[in-house]
Each structure stands twice: as structure tokens, then as C-alpha cells.
């Protein structure tokens, strides 16, 4: 497991120039804004996507075929991807918080902690779906499938919301109940749901990967 993580970290290190450019643009674009949610979501999302690119590199080089000759099992390969993406998200958010504290008036309080928790939760939910599809169908197909799925889902929800009063009322009730949750509840709910879906996705991905032939 340690060797797999180091291999992927070396790959990310080779992308350091792109990461530096992105961080510079992120600082210029978001440091002067007070929308901390968008700032942290952007930096963690982009870096999370970069970590998943290790799957694409392995597909191109047929690395998974050769990995089976090594003293590692398929479960460890999948778990290493999920751990790498998880730590990338967390580290990106921590770096973002430090930058916001240095260059903006960001301060740690219960409101900002709930914002951070929502960012973590949304990232975990998104990548739980993205990584599951990537491991099942490969990176090239998964990217197209994911955004088509999200696009169709959003358009369907908007259509039903505008055309069916019952659906509109249902969503309004959901939003009302969510807004009535206090900050502490938001922290536990966001991270709890995100972690549950992320772990569930990892377990399903392990099962899928074990049945794959290389």
C-alpha cells in the first residue's frame, strides 16, 4: 500500500508546474473574494481530479496488468486510489484555509467550520461517483458519462421542479429542513454522508476491480 501511494505521489510531483500555475491563478482569482465556499470547493475539486489522473496514466501504460505480478492485491490498488484522493482533498482544503487566512479576512469559527465541512462532504460525494465509474469503465468514458449523467439529472430536476407543484413542494421542504439544521449538525451531517458514500463507493469499486481481467 505504501509503495502504491508513493508511486502516485511521484506522478503528482511530476505535475508540480501545473499545480503551481493553478495555485497562482486560484490565489489571484479568489483571495480578494469573500465566497469561501466557492474558493475551497474549487481548489479541492481541481486537485482531487488531478489525483485521479493516476488511473488514466495506469490505463495508458497497462500498469494494472504488470501489477498483478507483484506482491500486492487488487484491493490495495483500489484503496490506494481512494486514500490518495481523500488526502489530496483534505490537504488542498488546509492549504486553501491557510492562504485565505493570510490574504483574506478568513477566521476559524463555527460558521466557517460548517462551510469547510460542506466542502469536504460535497467533494466526497462527487468523487465517490467519479471514481466508481472510472474504475468500472475507465477514465476516458467515465468523464463523459459522469458529466452527461449530472447534466441529465440537473435538467430533469429543474424540469420537474418547474412543471410539477408536488415536486417543487418536496424540494422546498428539503431545503427548509436543511436550512433549519444548526452549524454543528451541518458539520456532522455533511462529513457523515460524504464518508459513508465514499467508503461504500470504495467497497463496490474493490468488488468491480477484482472481477476485471487485464
N, C-alpha and C positions, 0 to 999 in steps of 0.2 A: 504493500500500500504506500509506504513512504517513498519507494522508488518511483511509483507511478505519479505521485504528486510532484516529486522533484522534476520528472520528465516534462510534465505540463507547465511547471513554473519556469523551466528553461525556455520553453516555447514562448511563454508570455514575456519573458525577458527579451527575446528577440524582437518583440513588438514595442519595445520601450519608446522608440522615437514617435510612433503613432500615439502612444499613451501620453507622452509629454505634450505633444501638439494638442490633443484633445483636452488635457487638463488646463493648458493655457487658454484655449478658447472658452472652456467652461468658466474659468475664473473671470475672464473679461465679460462674458455674457450674463452671468448670474450673480456675481459678487455684489453688484450695485442694486440688486432687486431684493424685495422683502418676501418673495414667494419661496420660502424654504422648502416646502413640499416638492415643488417642481425641480428645484435645484438638486436636492438629494436624490430624487427619483431618476433624474437624467444621468447623473454620474454613476449611480449604482447599476442602472439598466445597461448603459453602454459597456461598462467594464464586465458586467455579467455576460453579455453577448460575446465579448472578446474571449472570455474564458471558455465558452462553448465551442469556439473555433478550433479548439484542440481535437474535437470529434471529427471535424472536417479534414484536418491535416492527417489524422489517422486513417480516414477513409481513402484519401488520395494515395497514401503510401502502403495501403494494405497492412498496416501495423497490427491490426487485430489478429490477422492470420498467423503472424510470427509470434505474437504474444502468447499464443496457446502452447508454444514450445518451452516457455519459461515457467518457473515455479510460482505462478500466480493463477488465480482462478477468475472466472468471468464476473463473479460477484464483486471482487475487489476492483476490477476495471470500472464497473458502473459506479460503485461507491466513491471511487476517487474523483470521478467527474462531478458528482453531486457535492462532495465536500469542497472541491476546488471552487465551484460556482458559489456555494454558500459563503465561504471565507472571502471570496472576491467581493461579494455584495457587502458584507459586513465591513471589510477594510475600506472599501470605497466610501461607504457612508461615514465612517470615522474620519477619513481624510477630508471629506466634504464638510463635516461639522467643524473640524479644526480650521479649515480655510474660511468658513463663514464666521467663526469667532474672531479670526484675525482681521478679515477685510470687511466685515459687516457687523451689525449690532445683534448677532445671534447670541442668545443666552440660554443656559440649561434651566428649564422649569417644566412643570407638569404638562403644559400645552405643547412645548417643543418636543418633549419625550413622546407624547401621543402621535405627533407628526412623524417622528422617526419610526415609531412602531408601525404606523400605516405604510410607510415606505418599505420597510422590511417585509411586511405581510404581503403587499402587492407584488413585490419582486418574487417572493417565494411562490405565490400563486401563479404568476406568469411563467416562471422558469420550470415549475413542476409540469406544466403542459408542454412547454417548448422542448425540454429535454426528453420527455417521454416520446414525443413524436420524432425527435431527432434520432433517438436510439432505435426506434421501430422502423422508420422509413429512410433515414439518412439525412444529412444536413441540407442538401440542395432541395429535396422535396419538402422537408419539414418547414423550411422558411416560407415557402409559397403556401403550403397547406395551412400553416398557423395564421397567417395574415388574411387569407381567404376566409377561414373559419371565424376569426374575430370580426372581419368586415360584415359577413353574413349575419352573425349573431347581433351585432350592434344595429344593423339596418332592420332586422326582424323585430328587435325590442322597440326601436323607435317607431316602426310602423304600427305595432300592436298598441304601443303607448298612446299614439295619436288617434287610432281608429276604434279601439275598444275601451269604453269607460271602466269596465271591470279591471282590466289590466292596469290602466292608469291609476285607479284607486289602490290596487295592490302595491304598486311601486311606491306610491306616496306614503302608504302605511309603513313600508320597509324603511324608507328614508327617514320618516318621522321617528320610528323606533331606534334607528341607528343614531340619529342626532340626539336622542334623549339619553344615550349612554354617556356616562361621565368619562373623564380623561383616563382614569385608571382602568376602567372597563374596556375602553378603546385599545389601550396598550395590550392587555391580556387577550382580548378577542382577536385583534389583528395578527399578533405573533402566533397565537394558538392555532388559528385557522390556517395560516401560512405554513407553519411547521407540520401540521397534520397532513395537508395536501402534498407538501414536499416529500415527506417520508413515505407517504402512500405511493407517490409517483416513483420514488426510488425503488421500492419493493416490486412494483409492477414492471419497471424497466429491467430489473435484475432477472425477473422471470422471462421477459421477452428476449433479453440478450443471451440467456442460457440456451434458448431454443434456436438461436441463429446459427447458420452454417457459414463458415468463412473459407 
